[in-house]
Amino acid sequence: MQSVTRLCHTKSMVTVNGQFPGPRIVAREGDRLLIKVTNHVPNNISIHWHGIRQLRSGWADGPAYITQCPIQTGQSYVYNFTITGQRGTLWWHAHISWLRSTVHGPLIILPEHNVPYPFQKPYKEVPIIFGEWFNTDPEAVISQALKTGGGPNVSDAYTINGLPGPLYNCSKKDTFKLKVKPGKTYLLRMINAALNDELFFSIANHTLTVVEADAIYVKPFETDTILITPGQTTNVLLTTKPSFPGATFLMTARPYVTGQGTFDNSTVAGILEYESPIHSSFSIKNLPLFKPTLPPLNDTSFATNFTKKLHSLASREFPANVPDRVDQRFFFTVGLGTSPCEKNQTCQGPNGTKFAASVNNISFVQPNTALLQSHFFGQSKGVYSPYFPINPFHWFNYTGNSPNNTMVGNGTKVMVLPFNTSVELIMQDTTILGAESHPLHLHGFNFFVVGQGFGNYDPNKDPENFNLVDPIERNTVGVPSGGWVAIRFLADNPGVWFMHCHLEVHTSWGLKMAWLVLDGKLPNQKLLPPPSDLPKC
């Protein structure tokens, strides 16, 4: 526990090594990492290495009750994994309840020695982590919301590298400053670690060149503003002005909002400050300060156009190995719903119910023991069902008027895939309780985003427009508000792999499920045995 003050509020909160955000991990492609996590706090804890493939090493993936039981107070666990065929910006975070609000940090994978970036070598590299600050304990916020069935209280500020910046009361001294030299190129490694908000980001009077998303190189493109959902990372090149500009520049981020619920309608700002010429006598305070213009809060057309610009490099060195044949096709609805209020209780969800969320109308029920252990030891009976539905039981106009019955089903169900199954998955937003964008994250795999659109997915017409040549490859994708997204991936990694919305409130309400990929026939296609220090439930 560490005492931290922001916005004139001091609180004791869970941190890693007393740091907020947590320490930066830097490794190289091909490295083996051993990370010992010891729990000195009252909460159960587990850590997820977001975007790491974890080939055959699912025991190190980290989501509590999926691949491991959490690390209890006073206990330790060593996360042991090798980084294979990946380089770029990823991140790590707690993966239990809402603890990731303070327990997160960058995981930077450098290319192998003597392998250059496929873009200009930057003068300097800077991590930019977006987060959310709550004056109270986020654990109390979600616990109260789950009790009352209503929407949780929103955060009090957004942060850049843990600092809310000068646009909030009592926060001027807590401002991130990026000090730069003229005529240089900087690589900004951006991570959205906010709990519940997709964010727009811009630097006044500067253009950004996007070169990577979710640790996959992309065809570079220029933009004034980026959109980044929780769970996503984006690397951009910032080329500074050729000579001292005689001004300072705000860099700001604020939410992209699609849902009906309340949200933190505020703006985090940092300052881009040029080193002044040696013999100058003026003060930075007297320089003009420029502010960027961000898109409107609900600018879905900007969001759509931005995501359309993202394409894999698809070069000889960095090919886009999109599965061209498909073994199994799935259609999943993702969205909100309701569940009944307990007897003798008044609930604050829609019409006296509780808010819920689901995939194919199944709201995931967290088991009491880890799914991967129960699978590996053949003890799955009573823990999970292997019959997750391949499409919704009830077809309806997903993006039309909401059906009368908004109740969700509940269950701990997984989708079983034979090793090396080639999967095409359509994820369809629903307008039950309002259309909303959902950033879906898949553990254990990258996937190719081959198509997206608005309205209901049309299996006869929409596949004609799929991009199978250079689609973006990533680990977290926004299902468009009132629309659908199509992804493909090869199930070449045995284990149990969580898939969930990265808006933490929707995950808490049940918008999650798991894939169980069976072992292949060859020894190198089988899940490794569990480590001896695997936590017990």
N, C-alpha and C positions, 0 to 999 in steps of 0.2 A: 504494500500500500504506500502511496506517495501523496503528500499534501501538495495540491496545485491550485493556483489562483488565476482566474480569468474573469473579466467583467466585474471586478470587485467581489467575486464570490470565491471563497476558498473551500475546497472539499478534499477528502481523502479518497483516492481512487486507485484502481488496479492498474499497474504499469509493468513493463518489462525493464528490469535493471534500473528502476526509478526514472525512466525516460518517457516523455510524451511529446511527439510520437516516439515509438520504440526504436531501438538501435537498427542501423542499416546493416544488412548482410550483403557482402559482395563476394561473388564466386565466379568461376569460369565454366563455360560449357565443358562437360566431361568430368567436373569435380564431384567427389563424394562428400556429402555434408553430414556431420554428426552434431546435432543440436540438443543439448541437455536442457530440459525445462523442469525446474523445481518450483513447486507451488508453495508460496509463503503467505497466501491470502485465504480468507474464509471460504471463498467461492470455489466450486469445481472449475477446472480450466482445461482447454485443449487448444492446440494451435494448428491452423491450416496454412499450407504453403501454396497460396492461391495461384493457379495456373501451371504449377509443376505437374508434369504428366504422371509421375510416380509409377513408372513401368514396373509391374509385378511387386511394387513395394507399397501397396494400399494401406498397410499398417501404419505408414507415416503420413497419411493424407490429413488426418486431424479432425474431421467433423464428429462431434460428440454423439455417441450412441449409433453412429453409422459405421465408422472404421475402427473406433476404439471407445472404451469407456473413458470418461474424463479423468484427468489427474486430480486426485483428491488432496486436500490440505496436508502438507508435510510429505507428499509423495513426489517422485521424479519419474521422468520418461525421456529416453533418448530417441529423437527423430533421426532416422538413418536412411538417407536416400541419395541417389546419384542423378545428376542433371544430364539427361541424354538428349542430344539433338535440339537443345533449346538455348536461345540467348536473347537478352533484352530486359525490359523492366517488368518484374512481377512484384508481388508483395506478400506479406504474411499477416495473419490476424487471428485473434481468438475465434473459435467456432462453437460457441455455446451461449445461449441466450443473447443478450445485447452487449456482452463484454468487449466485443471488437471496437466499440466506440472509443475506448482508450488503449486497447491492446492491439497495436498494429505497427507496421514499419515496412520500409522498402526491401525488396529482395532483388538485387541487381546482378544479372548474369552477363559477364563480359564474353565476347567471342573467344575462341581458342587463340592461343598465342600466334601472332603473325597473321591473323585473319582480320582484314580491315572491315569497317562498316561499309555497306553499299551506298554511303552518302559521305559528304565532306566530313573530315575528322574535326570534331568540335574542339574549340580552345579549352572549354571547361564543361563539366556535366553537373547538373543541379537537380536533386529530387524535389518535386513539388507535390506534397500530399494534402489533398482536401479532406477535411474532417468536419465533425459536428460537435459543438460544445453544449452540454447540458449543465445548468447551474445545480441541478439536483442529481441524484444517482440514477443513471439510465435503467439500472436493474429494477428500481422502485417504479419507474415510469411504465415499463412493460408489464410488470407484475400487477400493477393496479389496473391497467387496461385489460389484461386477460381476465381479471376478476369481474370488472364491471361490464365487459363486452363492448365497450366503446372504443373510439380511436384514442391512441396514446397522446399525451402532451408532446408538443413539438420542441425541437432544440431551441436554445437561446442564441446561438450564433453558429456560423460556419467558420472554419479555420483554414489557414494555409500554413503547413508545417507546425500545427498546434497553436497558431496565433490568429485571433479574430480580426485584428487591424483597426484602423482609425475611424471607421464609419459606425462603430458601436460605442455606446456610453462606457466610460471608464476603461478604455482599451487602447488608447493611442500608443502607450509604451509597448504594447504587445502587438507589434506590426512586423511582418516578415519583409526584409529588405533584400532585394537582389542587386548587388553592386556589380556593375559591368564596365568594361573598357570599350571605347569606340572601335568600330571596324573589326569586331570579333564575332565568331559564331559559337553560340552556347546550345548544348543539348539539354532541354528540360524534360525530365522523366516524371510525367504526371500520373498520379494515382488517385482515384476517387475512393476514399475510405469513409465517406459519409454513410450514415446508417440508412437514410430513407430518401435521399434526394439526388436525382440526376442534375448535373450542373452545366451551365454555360460558363466559359472562361475566355477572357480577352485581355490583351495588354494595349493600352492607349497608344495610337500612332505607330504600332509595330505589326508586321505581318509574321505569321507563324507558318513553318513548313512541316506538315505531318509526315513522319518517316516510319512510324511503327505503331502498331496497336496490339495490345495483349501479347507482347513479346513476339510479334510476327512483323517482318519488314513489309511495308506497303509501298505502292507507287507514290512517290512524293507529290503532294499538292499543297498549294498555299491557301491560307484562310486567315481571316481576322479573328474568328471565334471558333473555339472547339466545344463540342458537346461530349460529356463523359458520364457514363452511368456508374452507380456504385459497383465496385468489383472490377471495372475496366481500368486499363492503363493506356496512356498515349504518349509517345515520344515526339517532341517537336523541336525543330531547329529555330533558334531565334538569332537573326543576324542584326547586330547593333548598328546604329547610324555611323557613317564613316568618320565624323568628327564630333566633338562635344556639342550636344544639342542646346545647352543653356536652358534645360527644363528637366523636370522629373515626371514620371509616368505611373499612373495607378495600374495595377493588374487586379482585375476583379472577377469574382464568381458569384453566381446566384442561381436559384433553381429553375429547371424546366419542369413545369407542373401540368399534369394531365388529369389527375383524379379529382374526385369531388371533396375529398377530406381537407382538413386544415393542414397548413404547412408553414414552415419557417420562412416568411417572406422578408428575408434580409440579405445583405450583400457583404461578403468578405473582401477585403482589399489588402494587397501588399504593394510595395513601392519598388519600381525599377529606377535605380539611381546610377547615373554615369559618374565615373571617376573624373574629378575636375582637373583641368590643366594645372601643371605644377605651380605656375606663378600667379594663379588667379587669386583674387582677394575676396570674392563674393561668398555669401553663405548659401548653402543648399536651401535654407528656409525661405530665402527671397526669390527662388526660381519659380516660374509658373508651373503649375501641376495640371497635367492633362488627364482626363478621365475617359475610359473607353465607353462605347455604346453597346450594350448587350441586347440580344433579341428579346422581344416580349416574353413574359413568363410562360405563355401557352403556345409558343411558336412551333407548332408541329411541322410546318412546311420547312423551316430551317433544319429541324431534326432529320427530316426525311432526306433533304438535299445533302446534308452533311454525311449521313451514312452511305448515300449512293456514291460518294466520292472515294470511299475506301475500297481499294482493290489490292489483292496480293501482288507481290513482285512477279511471281510466276516466271522466274528466270531459270537459267541452267543451274546456278548455284543454289537458288532458293525456289524450287518448283512448288506449284500448287497441286498436290496429289489428290484432286477431288475424286471421290468414288464415282465412276461412271455407271457401273451396274449397281442396282439396289436390291438387296435380299429381303429387307423388311421395311414396310412403310407404316408409319404411325401418325395419328392425328390427335393432338392433345389440346383441350381447351384450358386456358389459364385465366383465372379471374377471381373476383370476390363472391361472397355469398353470405349466408347466415347460418347460425346453429341456435337451437332453442335455449332459452334462459332456464337455469336450474329452478326447481320448485321453491316457492317462498322467497324468490330474489327478484329485484327489478334490474333490468339490464339496459345499458345505454346504447346498444346497437340499433339498427333500423327497426322501427315498430316494436320496440321492447325486446328484440332478440339480441344475440351476440354476433359481432363481426366474425366472419370466417373467410378462408380462401382455399382454393383447391386446384388440382390438376385432374381433368376428366371427372370433375365433381367428387373427387376423393380428397378429403382434407387429411393430410398425413398425421398419423398418431405416432409420436416418438416412443420407441420401445424402451424397456428398462435395461436392456443389455445390447451390446453392439452387434449390428447386423453381420458384419464381416466375420466376427468370431463365430456366431451361431451358424453361418454358412460353412466356414472352413471345418468346423468340428462336427458338421452334420447334425446340428441341434436346432434346426430352424422351426421345428414344430411349435406352434404357440407363440413364436416371436414375429414371424412375418408370413404373408401369403405370396406365392410366386405368380399370382394371377392379376397383375396390374392390367387394366383394360387398354386395348390397342386404339380404341377411340371412345368417345362419350357414349353412354348407354342411351341417352335421349338426344336426338338431333333437334335443334331448334334454330331460329334465326339469331345467330350468336351476336351480331352487331345491330340487331333491330330492337324492338321494344322488349323490355325485360320480362321474362316469364313470371307468372303469379307466384310460383313456388321457387323461393330462392335458397331453400335449405340444402346444405351439402351433406354428402355421406362422409363417413370416417373410416380409416383403416391404415394398417401398416402393410402396404403392398409393394412389391418390386416387379420390374419388368426383366425377365430372364432372356439373355441373348447368348447363343453359342459363340465361341471364340471366332473372331474374324468376320462376324456378320457386318454387312454393309447396310447402314441405317439411313433412311430419310425420315425426318421428323418435321411435321408441320405444327407450329404452336400458334393457336388462335386465341386472341383476346376476346373476352365477352363483355357485353354492356350491362351484365347483371350488376346492379348498384353503380353503374357508370363505367364507361370505357376508361382504360388506364394503361399507360406504358409499363411493361414489366421487364426489368433486366434479368434474364434467365442465365444462370451460371451452371455449367456442367463440370463436375470434377473428373479427373483422370483422362481427359481428352481435350484436344482442340477440335473444332468443327468448322465446316465451311458454310457461310451464309449464302445460299444459292439463289434465294428470292425473298421478296417481301412485298406487301401491298396492304391496301385498306379494304374494309368490308369483309365479307366472308370469303375464305379460300375456295377457289373453283378448281377441283382436281382435273377438269377437262381442258380448261384454258390456261391457267396460270403456269403450269410446268413448261409451256412453250417459251416463256420468257426467262427461264432459269439461266443464270450465268454459271456454266461449268468450266469456263476457261481460266478466269483469274478472280474468283470470288474471294472476299476477305475471309481469313482464317482466324478464329478467336476462341476465347473460353467463356465470354459473357456477351450476350446479345440482347438488345432491347426489342421485345415484342411490341410492335407499334400500337399506339392507342387506337382501339377500334379497328385493328387490322391483324395481320398474320406475318409470320416469318418462317422460311423453310431452311432447314440445316441438314447437312450430311456429315456422317463420320463413320470411321471404321472401328468396330469394337475389338481392337487388338490388344487390350489391356485387361487381364483377368482381375476380378475383384468386385467389390460393391461400391458403386459410384453415385454420390448424391447429386441431384439436380434440383435447383431451387431458385426462387426469386431472390435477388440480392437487395431488395428493399426489405429491411429487417422486420418491419411490421407485418408484411405479407408472409414472410417465412414463419413468424410466430403464430400467425393465423392458420398455417397449414399448407401454404403454396410450395410444396416440395414433394419429391418422390425419389426413388433410387433405382438404378440399373444394376443388375447382377450379371456380370460377364463371366461365363464358365471358362475353366482351363482349356487350353488347346492340348493337342496330343504330344507335342514335343516338350522336352524338359524346359526350354527357354520360353515356353508359352504358358507356364504354370505360375500361379501366385506363390511367392516365397513363403516359407513357414513364419509364424509370428515370432517377434523377439521375446526373450524371456522376461523383460521388464514391462511387458504390455499391461497397462492399468486394468485392475479388476473393478467390476461394477459393485 
